[in-house]
Amino acid sequence: MADTALDGDGLADFLRGRRASLQPEDVGLRRGTRRRTIGLRREEVAELCDMSADYLARLERGSGSQPSQQMAAAIARGLRLTPDERDHLFLLCGHRLQARHLREAHISPGLLRVMDRLQDTPAQIMGPVGETLQQTPPAVALLGDETHHTGPARSALYRWFTDPTARRRYLPEDHHQHSRVYVSTLRAGAAAQGPGSSAALLVADLQHNEEFAELWNRHEVGLRWRSAKRFVHPQIGRIDVYCQTLLDPEQGQSLLIFTATPGTDSHEKLALLTVLGTDTFAGS
């Protein structure tokens, strides 16, 4: 079905209503003592949606130009919409069909609410085939910015087998086990999701890779990640952490939270990453 016309008035009502219903605490913001606005300020929503406050104001008046699919996806994420609310927003924007990668990149609002409260902790939200959808600043400092990739490279699994730099922050002794778990996980995803799925397409994209093909032919299933992970940061060295995972089965997404044992050298290094942040470490 082709796209339809923008419902400017309906979109305006929806955006104003959603902005009024959201509270600062819902999106990880501090309320402050002088807040009089019901819900969020327009400037706060604009920043969450990665758009200008002027454009948001025009959309809320019903006079803005039609948002692209990419902009609609950004609005859906910024407003913490559920999948049903996201679909409704796309229809109001005049888009009946959503690009697959935009549907799959829509983050569970429940996971986002948890992540909003973890801004001083390394944490990131992962998609069904290993796409890094969002990271906290300490996670960027620990692992680098993993959200800017496009195409198959959006998947950490794909990059693991095709980009030598993808392995540099992991202890070399762990590389082979990582490879086996990645392939086992992808095999399970491809079987569950079926032909034509993102997992199945990723298998096809990786068949030319010798290491992947050899492991795929082993038919290993059921391998699991260890909760203990060992990273090698290019500036501060080895960091041993524990990875706790919160799952959203409906979206097929997971929130990874990295912590270190208090009193250890790794705990102090994680604290250093948090204090110094991405400006110091993200480009390493």
Kinemage of the C-alpha trace (Angstrom):
@kinemage 1
@onewidth
@group {chain A} dominant
@subgroup {mainchain}
@vectorlist {calphas} color= white
{ca met a 1} P 0.000 0.000 0.000
{ca ala a 2} L 1.258 3.455 -0.882
{ca asp a 3} L 1.785 6.228 1.599
{ca thr a 4} L -1.166 8.502 2.297
{ca ala a 5} L -1.525 12.188 3.055
{ca leu a 6} L -0.257 13.683 6.275
{ca asp a 7} L -2.993 14.077 8.919
{ca gly a 8} L -1.651 17.362 10.247
{ca asp a 9} L -4.420 18.014 12.769
{ca gly a 10} L -4.429 14.450 14.062
{ca leu a 11} L -0.648 14.454 14.388
{ca ala a 12} L -0.732 17.792 16.206
{ca asp a 13} L -3.272 16.503 18.744
{ca phe a 14} L -1.305 13.300 19.248
{ca leu a 15} L 2.012 15.072 19.795
{ca arg a 16} L 0.565 17.614 22.210
{ca gly a 17} L -1.189 14.870 24.149
{ca arg a 18} L 1.904 12.710 24.409
{ca arg a 19} L 4.068 15.646 25.483
{ca ala a 20} L 1.591 16.570 28.199
{ca ser a 21} L 1.377 12.993 29.475
{ca leu a 22} L 5.130 12.471 29.832
{ca gln a 23} L 6.849 13.497 33.047
{ca pro a 24} L 10.547 14.379 33.361
{ca glu a 25} L 11.130 11.234 35.391
{ca asp a 26} L 9.737 9.143 32.529
{ca val a 27} L 12.652 10.120 30.292
{ca gly a 28} L 15.455 10.372 32.839
{ca leu a 29} L 15.250 14.140 33.399
{ca arg a 30} L 15.239 16.004 36.684
{ca arg a 31} L 12.014 17.801 37.538
{ca gly a 32} L 13.583 20.844 39.190
{ca thr a 33} L 11.896 23.180 41.653
{ca arg a 34} L 10.500 25.798 39.266
{ca arg a 35} L 8.774 23.588 36.715
{ca arg a 36} L 5.273 24.773 35.893
{ca thr a 37} L 4.811 23.007 32.566
{ca ile a 38} L 2.300 20.152 32.515
{ca gly a 39} L 4.343 17.285 31.142
{ca leu a 40} L 7.534 17.983 29.205
{ca arg a 41} L 8.690 21.245 27.716
{ca arg a 42} L 8.723 21.459 23.946
{ca glu a 43} L 12.504 21.941 23.959
{ca glu a 44} L 12.935 18.746 25.992
{ca val a 45} L 10.851 16.690 23.570
{ca ala a 46} L 12.672 18.185 20.591
{ca glu a 47} L 16.005 17.117 22.052
{ca leu a 48} L 14.708 13.617 22.801
{ca cys a 49} L 13.471 13.323 19.202
{ca asp a 50} L 16.609 14.846 17.659
{ca met a 51} L 14.691 17.637 15.933
{ca ser a 52} L 14.490 21.409 16.272
{ca ala a 53} L 12.040 22.921 18.739
{ca asp a 54} L 10.749 25.141 15.907
{ca tyr a 55} L 9.848 22.130 13.747
{ca leu a 56} L 8.130 20.442 16.696
{ca ala a 57} L 6.164 23.633 17.355
{ca arg a 58} L 4.963 23.675 13.738
{ca leu a 59} L 3.951 20.003 13.928
{ca glu a 60} L 2.022 20.701 17.138
{ca arg a 61} L 0.191 23.555 15.357
{ca gly a 62} L -0.646 21.291 12.415
{ca ser a 63} L 1.430 23.366 10.000
{ca gly a 64} L 4.651 21.368 9.793
{ca ser a 65} L 5.841 19.562 6.687
{ca gln a 66} L 5.395 15.790 6.497
{ca pro a 67} L 7.926 13.968 8.714
{ca ser a 68} L 9.999 11.393 6.871
{ca gln a 69} L 9.946 7.788 8.012
{ca gln a 70} L 13.286 8.360 9.734
{ca met a 71} L 11.905 11.407 11.559
{ca ala a 72} L 8.745 9.531 12.527
{ca ala a 73} L 10.920 6.760 13.973
{ca ala a 74} L 12.913 9.339 15.955
{ca ile a 75} L 9.692 10.851 17.309
{ca ala a 76} L 8.409 7.412 18.297
{ca arg a 77} L 11.590 6.679 20.210
{ca gly a 78} L 11.792 10.094 21.845
{ca leu a 79} L 8.180 9.927 23.042
{ca arg a 80} L 8.687 6.382 24.371
{ca leu a 81} L 5.856 5.008 22.215
{ca thr a 82} L 4.702 1.416 22.362
{ca pro a 83} L 4.708 -0.533 19.067
{ca asp a 84} L 0.965 0.129 18.615
{ca glu a 85} L 1.436 3.835 19.319
{ca arg a 86} L 4.382 3.906 16.914
{ca asp a 87} L 2.244 2.372 14.154
{ca his a 88} L -0.483 4.956 14.828
{ca leu a 89} L 2.080 7.756 14.618
{ca phe a 90} L 3.318 6.491 11.256
{ca leu a 91} L -0.234 6.497 9.912
{ca leu a 92} L -0.775 10.068 11.117
{ca cys a 93} L 2.474 11.010 9.361
{ca gly a 94} L 1.129 9.472 6.142
{ca his a 95} L 3.294 6.336 6.124
{ca arg a 96} L 1.335 3.092 5.849
{ca leu a 97} L 4.414 0.943 5.360
{ca gln a 98} L 7.424 1.194 7.627
{ca ala a 99} L 10.864 0.163 6.482
{ca arg a 100} L 11.844 -3.070 8.203
{ca his a 101} L 15.002 -1.612 9.735
{ca leu a 102} L 12.969 1.223 11.289
{ca arg a 103} L 10.451 -1.191 12.833
{ca glu a 104} L 13.214 -3.351 14.235
{ca ala a 105} L 15.126 -0.349 15.583
{ca his a 106} L 12.180 0.907 17.632
{ca ile a 107} L 13.220 0.452 21.246
{ca ser a 108} L 10.919 -1.016 23.859
{ca pro a 109} L 9.698 1.912 26.018
{ca gly a 110} L 10.064 -0.279 29.108
{ca leu a 111} L 13.737 -0.876 28.414
{ca leu a 112} L 14.219 2.827 27.683
{ca arg a 113} L 12.687 3.770 31.029
{ca val a 114} L 15.148 1.512 32.810
{ca met a 115} L 18.059 2.801 30.747
{ca asp a 116} L 17.112 6.411 31.494
{ca arg a 117} L 18.040 5.685 35.100
{ca leu a 118} L 21.399 4.124 34.243
{ca gln a 119} L 23.204 7.091 32.734
{ca asp a 120} L 26.149 6.656 35.133
{ca thr a 121} L 26.486 2.939 34.287
{ca pro a 122} L 27.740 1.158 31.145
{ca ala a 123} L 24.547 -0.148 29.563
{ca gln a 124} L 23.214 -0.652 26.056
{ca ile a 125} L 20.088 -1.902 24.328
{ca met a 126} L 20.565 -4.602 21.699
{ca gly a 127} L 18.260 -5.684 18.874
{ca pro a 128} L 17.332 -9.241 17.818
{ca val a 129} L 20.464 -9.835 15.706
{ca gly a 130} L 22.945 -7.860 17.777
{ca glu a 131} L 22.192 -4.292 16.672
{ca thr a 132} L 23.300 -1.768 19.261
{ca leu a 133} L 20.255 0.499 19.414
{ca gln a 134} L 21.273 2.815 22.240
{ca gln a 135} L 24.165 3.244 24.681
{ca thr a 136} L 24.759 5.195 27.853
{ca pro a 137} L 27.806 7.506 27.812
{ca pro a 138} L 29.854 5.096 30.009
{ca ala a 139} L 29.058 2.267 27.569
{ca val a 140} L 30.390 4.383 24.705
{ca ala a 141} L 33.507 5.060 26.771
{ca leu a 142} L 33.938 1.339 27.442
{ca leu a 143} L 33.111 -0.109 24.018
{ca gly a 144} L 33.108 2.799 21.583
{ca asp a 145} L 30.105 4.157 19.693
{ca glu a 146} L 28.350 1.123 18.228
{ca thr a 147} L 25.173 2.887 17.071
{ca his a 148} L 26.401 4.660 13.928
{ca his a 149} L 26.747 1.618 11.647
{ca thr a 150} L 24.437 1.012 8.690
{ca gly a 151} L 23.337 -2.004 6.653
{ca pro a 152} L 24.427 -5.462 7.826
{ca ala a 153} L 27.188 -3.804 9.865
{ca arg a 154} L 24.526 -2.594 12.305
{ca ser a 155} L 24.832 -6.096 13.770
{ca ala a 156} L 27.714 -6.656 16.179
{ca leu a 157} L 27.615 -10.284 15.045
{ca tyr a 158} L 28.232 -9.280 11.430
{ca arg a 159} L 31.057 -6.939 12.406
{ca trp a 160} L 32.643 -9.634 14.555
{ca phe a 161} L 33.290 -11.749 11.472
{ca thr a 162} L 33.948 -9.009 8.921
{ca asp a 163} L 35.681 -6.131 10.710
{ca pro a 164} L 38.972 -6.885 12.511
{ca thr a 165} L 38.567 -3.799 14.695
{ca ala a 166} L 35.378 -5.263 16.204
{ca arg a 167} L 37.431 -7.659 18.324
{ca arg a 168} L 40.042 -5.290 19.666
{ca arg a 169} L 38.256 -4.549 22.953
{ca tyr a 170} L 37.864 -8.220 23.851
{ca leu a 171} L 40.521 -10.402 25.433
{ca pro a 172} L 42.137 -12.440 22.591
{ca glu a 173} L 41.802 -15.716 24.517
{ca asp a 174} L 38.012 -15.247 24.453
{ca his a 175} L 37.645 -14.625 20.711
{ca his a 176} L 37.004 -18.222 19.638
{ca gln a 177} L 34.330 -18.778 22.275
{ca his a 178} L 32.680 -15.508 21.287
{ca ser a 179} L 32.583 -16.699 17.688
{ca arg a 180} L 30.966 -20.000 18.650
{ca val a 181} L 28.302 -18.326 20.789
{ca tyr a 182} L 27.531 -15.773 18.092
{ca val a 183} L 26.976 -18.511 15.502
{ca ser a 184} L 24.910 -20.640 17.876
{ca thr a 185} L 22.739 -17.635 18.750
{ca leu a 186} L 22.247 -16.749 15.093
{ca arg a 187} L 21.314 -20.337 14.259
{ca ala a 188} L 18.584 -20.260 16.914
{ca gly a 189} L 17.332 -16.890 15.685
{ca ala a 190} L 17.219 -17.954 12.045
{ca ala a 191} L 15.311 -21.138 12.936
{ca ala a 192} L 12.803 -19.253 15.085
{ca gln a 193} L 12.266 -16.324 12.708
{ca gly a 194} L 12.266 -18.298 9.468
{ca pro a 195} L 13.268 -17.491 5.859
{ca gly a 196} L 13.406 -13.826 4.942
{ca ser a 197} L 13.976 -12.723 8.531
{ca ser a 198} L 16.833 -10.459 9.578
{ca ala a 199} L 18.588 -13.454 11.106
{ca ala a 200} L 18.260 -15.515 7.922
{ca leu a 201} L 19.532 -12.628 5.788
{ca leu a 202} L 22.496 -12.239 8.111
{ca val a 203} L 23.359 -15.924 7.678
{ca ala a 204} L 23.361 -15.456 3.908
{ca asp a 205} L 25.556 -12.358 4.204
{ca leu a 206} L 28.128 -14.240 6.292
{ca gln a 207} L 28.352 -17.497 4.369
{ca his a 208} L 31.353 -16.188 2.419
{ca asn a 209} L 33.328 -15.768 5.645
{ca glu a 210} L 35.574 -18.774 6.205
{ca glu a 211} L 35.491 -18.740 10.019
{ca phe a 212} L 31.720 -18.277 10.104
{ca ala a 213} L 31.110 -21.020 7.529
{ca glu a 214} L 33.274 -23.491 9.454
{ca leu a 215} L 31.431 -22.822 12.706
{ca trp a 216} L 28.023 -22.825 10.998
{ca asn a 217} L 28.717 -26.310 9.656
{ca arg a 218} L 29.263 -27.570 13.219
{ca his a 219} L 25.521 -27.114 13.902
{ca glu a 220} L 26.155 -26.079 17.509
{ca val a 221} L 23.051 -24.912 19.375
{ca gly a 222} L 22.313 -23.737 22.893
{ca leu a 223} L 25.642 -22.044 23.617
{ca arg a 224} L 25.290 -19.171 26.089
{ca trp a 225} L 27.227 -16.050 26.941
{ca arg a 226} L 29.065 -16.085 30.235
{ca ser a 227} L 27.978 -13.408 32.685
{ca ala a 228} L 31.666 -12.577 33.270
{ca lys a 229} L 33.223 -10.633 30.409
{ca arg a 230} L 36.776 -9.464 29.915
{ca phe a 231} L 37.458 -6.284 27.965
{ca val a 232} L 40.710 -4.635 26.958
{ca his a 233} L 40.385 -0.866 26.867
{ca pro a 234} L 43.001 0.829 24.653
{ca gln a 235} L 43.856 3.409 27.328
{ca ile a 236} L 43.217 1.871 30.721
{ca gly a 237} L 43.788 -1.802 30.004
{ca arg a 238} L 41.899 -4.904 31.041
{ca ile a 239} L 38.499 -4.554 32.710
{ca asp a 240} L 36.617 -7.570 34.087
{ca val a 241} L 32.871 -7.026 34.367
{ca tyr a 242} L 29.641 -8.895 34.887
{ca cys a 243} L 26.883 -8.522 32.310
{ca gln a 244} L 23.282 -8.625 33.528
{ca thr a 245} L 20.587 -8.895 30.872
{ca leu a 246} L 17.007 -7.642 30.926
{ca leu a 247} L 14.885 -9.055 28.085
{ca asp a 248} L 11.840 -7.743 26.268
{ca pro a 249} L 10.601 -10.867 24.438
{ca glu a 250} L 7.896 -9.027 22.487
{ca gln a 251} L 10.423 -6.726 20.828
{ca gly a 252} L 13.229 -9.298 20.826
{ca gln a 253} L 15.455 -6.735 22.520
{ca ser a 254} L 17.747 -6.873 25.537
{ca leu a 255} L 19.258 -4.349 27.913
{ca leu a 256} L 22.844 -5.200 28.875
{ca ile a 257} L 24.173 -3.718 32.111
{ca phe a 258} L 27.880 -3.973 32.918
{ca thr a 259} L 29.089 -3.880 36.527
{ca ala a 260} L 32.311 -4.725 38.342
{ca thr a 261} L 32.926 -6.119 41.820
{ca pro a 262} L 33.380 -3.259 44.338
{ca gly a 263} L 36.911 -2.920 45.647
{ca thr a 264} L 38.542 -4.392 42.549
{ca asp a 265} L 40.791 -2.697 40.033
{ca ser a 266} L 38.091 -3.158 37.386
{ca his a 267} L 35.545 -1.364 39.581
{ca glu a 268} L 37.872 1.626 39.834
{ca lys a 269} L 38.421 1.614 36.068
{ca leu a 270} L 34.674 1.583 35.369
{ca ala a 271} L 34.293 4.517 37.742
{ca leu a 272} L 37.034 6.317 35.826
{ca leu a 273} L 35.204 5.757 32.543
{ca thr a 274} L 32.032 7.170 34.082
{ca val a 275} L 33.753 10.291 35.371
{ca leu a 276} L 35.841 11.052 32.299
{ca gly a 277} L 33.173 9.973 29.827
{ca thr a 278} L 33.032 9.698 26.080
{ca asp a 279} L 34.970 12.853 25.264
{ca thr a 280} L 38.111 11.147 26.512
{ca phe a 281} L 37.564 7.548 25.458
{ca ala a 282} L 34.915 7.180 22.730
{ca gly a 283} L 37.271 7.636 19.807
{ca ser a 284} L 39.899 5.201 21.084
